Amino acid sequence: MKKIVVINGHPNKESFNHALANAYIEAAINKGAEVKYISIGELEFNPNLEFGYQKRMELEPDLVQALETIKWSDHQVWIHPIWWLGMPAIMKGFFDRAFLPSITFKTIKGKTTQGLLTSDTARIITTAGDLSYHEYEKTYHLSGLVQLQKGILEYCGVSSIENNFIGPLNDLTENERLQWIERIKEIAINDAI
């Protein structure tokens, strides 16, 4: 049975990102996967890494549980909107506080790093209000995607990552949004196999 964690970085429970997460979870469970859900906006933690890496802050229980869930999974699904060409602040704060040395990566002899996450695969689903994929790629060089895929997940050991981009959301009709929900269900079914 595939173990999937769905992590939603959108802080608004009424967002399209939450609808996408719910659709993914429902389809993956129906296909036989074991699925756990993390809604970063609902976690209780200080998103500010106050001392950088000079002094370790105690991890709040929600962060400890989230890390255990992520480490438990075979497949990670990250869903978030693109805000200012990156992720929402609460999601960035989650990474700053939880993805720390000796927890999700370690430095070997002060030179190279080794990722400590053992999930075999991941998927990144991003939404954009007024940005097309073409503009995101050509003008902004997939900046937020590079940050999450290369700078965080691959750095921490996740090796096989697929991406899905949905946008511009502001131009989608209600029917087109429903089509995306169905597409995400299809993706979840394939991921669950």
C-alpha positions as CSV (number, residue, x, y, z in Angstrom):
1,M,0.0,0.0,0.0
2,K,1.4,3.4,-1.0
3,K,1.9,5.8,1.8
4,I,1.2,9.4,0.7
5,V,1.4,12.7,2.6
6,V,-0.5,15.7,1.1
7,I,0.9,19.0,2.4
8,N,-1.1,22.1,1.6
9,G,0.7,25.4,1.9
10,H,-2.3,27.7,1.3
11,P,-3.4,29.2,4.6
12,N,-7.1,29.7,3.5
13,K,-9.3,26.7,4.1
14,E,-11.7,28.1,1.4
15,S,-9.1,28.2,-1.3
16,F,-9.0,26.3,-4.6
17,N,-5.8,24.7,-3.2
18,H,-7.8,23.0,-0.4
19,A,-10.3,21.8,-3.0
20,L,-7.4,20.3,-5.0
21,A,-6.0,18.7,-1.8
22,N,-9.4,17.1,-0.9
23,A,-9.8,15.8,-4.5
24,Y,-6.4,14.3,-4.5
25,I,-6.8,12.7,-1.1
26,E,-10.3,11.2,-1.9
27,A,-9.0,9.7,-5.2
28,A,-5.8,8.3,-3.7
29,I,-7.7,6.7,-0.8
30,N,-10.3,5.2,-3.2
31,K,-7.4,3.6,-5.1
32,G,-6.1,2.0,-1.9
33,A,-3.4,4.3,-0.8
34,E,-2.9,5.3,2.9
35,V,-3.0,9.1,3.0
36,K,-2.2,11.6,5.7
37,Y,-2.8,15.3,5.4
38,I,-0.9,18.3,6.6
39,S,-2.5,21.8,6.3
40,I,0.4,24.1,7.2
41,G,-1.9,27.0,7.9
42,E,-3.6,25.1,10.6
43,L,-0.4,24.1,12.5
44,E,0.6,25.9,15.6
45,F,4.2,27.0,15.4
46,N,6.4,30.1,15.3
47,P,7.4,30.4,11.6
48,N,10.4,32.7,12.4
49,L,13.7,31.0,12.7
50,E,14.8,33.6,15.2
51,F,18.4,32.6,15.7
52,G,19.2,31.1,12.2
53,Y,21.3,28.0,12.7
54,Q,23.3,29.5,15.6
55,K,20.9,28.3,18.3
56,R,18.3,25.5,17.9
57,M,14.7,26.5,18.7
58,E,12.6,23.7,20.3
59,L,10.2,22.2,17.7
60,E,6.6,22.7,18.5
61,P,4.5,19.4,18.7
62,D,2.8,20.2,15.4
63,L,6.2,20.5,13.6
64,V,7.4,17.2,15.2
65,Q,4.2,15.4,14.1
66,A,4.4,16.9,10.6
67,L,8.0,15.8,10.2
68,E,7.1,12.3,11.4
69,T,4.3,12.2,8.8
70,I,6.6,13.4,6.0
71,K,9.3,10.8,7.0
72,W,6.6,8.1,7.1
73,S,5.5,8.6,3.5
74,D,6.6,7.0,0.3
75,H,5.3,9.9,-1.8
76,Q,4.9,13.6,-0.9
77,V,2.4,15.9,-2.5
78,W,3.0,19.6,-2.0
79,I,0.2,22.0,-3.0
80,H,0.6,25.7,-2.9
81,P,-0.2,29.0,-4.6
82,I,2.5,31.1,-6.2
83,W,2.7,34.4,-4.3
84,W,5.3,36.9,-5.3
85,L,6.9,34.2,-7.4
86,G,7.3,31.9,-4.5
87,M,5.4,30.1,-1.7
88,P,3.2,31.7,1.0
89,A,5.1,33.0,4.0
90,I,3.7,30.3,6.4
91,M,4.9,27.6,4.1
92,K,8.4,29.1,3.9
93,G,8.3,29.4,7.7
94,F,7.5,25.8,7.9
95,F,10.6,24.9,5.9
96,D,12.7,27.3,7.9
97,R,11.7,25.8,11.2
98,A,11.3,22.1,10.4
99,F,13.7,21.3,7.6
100,L,16.9,21.6,9.7
101,P,20.3,20.1,9.8
102,S,20.3,16.6,11.2
103,I,16.5,16.4,10.7
104,T,16.1,16.5,6.9
105,F,19.7,16.8,5.8
106,K,23.2,16.5,7.2
107,T,26.6,18.0,6.2
108,I,29.4,15.6,5.6
109,K,32.9,16.8,6.6
110,G,31.7,20.4,6.2
111,K,31.6,20.1,2.4
112,T,28.7,18.1,1.0
113,T,25.2,17.4,2.2
114,Q,23.2,14.3,2.3
115,G,19.4,14.4,2.3
116,L,17.7,12.4,5.1
117,L,14.2,12.2,3.6
118,T,13.4,8.8,2.4
119,S,10.3,9.5,0.3
120,D,11.0,7.9,-3.1
121,T,8.9,10.4,-5.0
122,A,7.1,13.7,-4.8
123,R,4.7,15.9,-6.7
124,I,4.4,19.7,-6.6
125,I,1.1,21.2,-7.6
126,T,1.2,25.0,-7.9
127,T,-1.5,27.4,-8.7
128,A,-1.2,31.0,-9.9
129,G,-3.8,33.7,-10.0
130,D,-2.7,35.7,-13.0
131,L,0.4,33.9,-14.2
132,S,0.6,31.5,-17.2
133,Y,3.0,28.7,-17.2
134,H,4.7,30.2,-20.3
135,E,5.3,33.5,-18.5
136,Y,6.4,31.7,-15.3
137,E,8.9,29.7,-17.3
138,K,10.2,32.3,-19.8
139,T,10.1,35.5,-17.7
140,Y,10.6,34.2,-14.1
141,H,12.5,30.9,-14.8
142,L,10.2,28.8,-12.7
143,S,11.6,30.6,-9.6
144,G,9.3,29.2,-7.0
145,L,9.4,25.7,-8.4
146,V,13.2,25.8,-8.5
147,Q,13.2,26.8,-4.8
148,L,10.9,24.0,-3.7
149,Q,12.1,21.2,-6.0
150,K,15.8,21.8,-6.2
151,G,16.6,24.0,-3.2
152,I,14.5,22.1,-0.6
153,L,13.1,18.7,-1.6
154,E,16.0,17.4,-3.7
155,Y,18.5,18.9,-1.3
156,C,16.8,16.9,1.5
157,G,16.9,13.6,-0.4
158,V,13.7,13.4,-2.5
159,S,14.9,12.2,-5.9
160,S,11.9,11.8,-8.3
161,I,9.7,14.9,-8.5
162,E,6.9,15.7,-10.9
163,N,5.2,19.0,-11.3
164,N,1.8,20.3,-12.2
165,F,1.0,24.0,-12.8
166,I,-2.5,25.4,-12.8
167,G,-3.0,29.0,-14.0
168,P,-3.9,31.6,-14.5
169,L,-6.7,30.8,-12.0
170,N,-8.3,34.2,-12.5
171,D,-9.1,33.3,-16.1
172,L,-10.6,29.9,-15.4
173,T,-14.3,29.4,-15.6
174,E,-16.1,27.3,-13.0
175,N,-16.3,24.4,-15.5
176,E,-12.5,24.7,-16.1
177,R,-11.9,24.6,-12.3
178,L,-14.0,21.4,-12.1
179,Q,-12.0,19.9,-15.0
180,W,-8.8,20.6,-13.0
181,I,-10.3,18.9,-10.0
182,E,-11.0,15.8,-12.1
183,R,-7.5,16.0,-13.6
184,I,-6.0,16.0,-10.1
185,K,-8.1,13.0,-9.2
186,E,-6.6,11.2,-12.2
187,I,-3.1,12.2,-11.1
188,A,-3.8,10.9,-7.6
189,I,-5.0,7.5,-8.9
190,N,-1.8,7.2,-10.9
191,D,0.4,8.2,-7.9
192,A,-1.4,5.7,-5.7
193,I,-0.4,2.7,-7.9
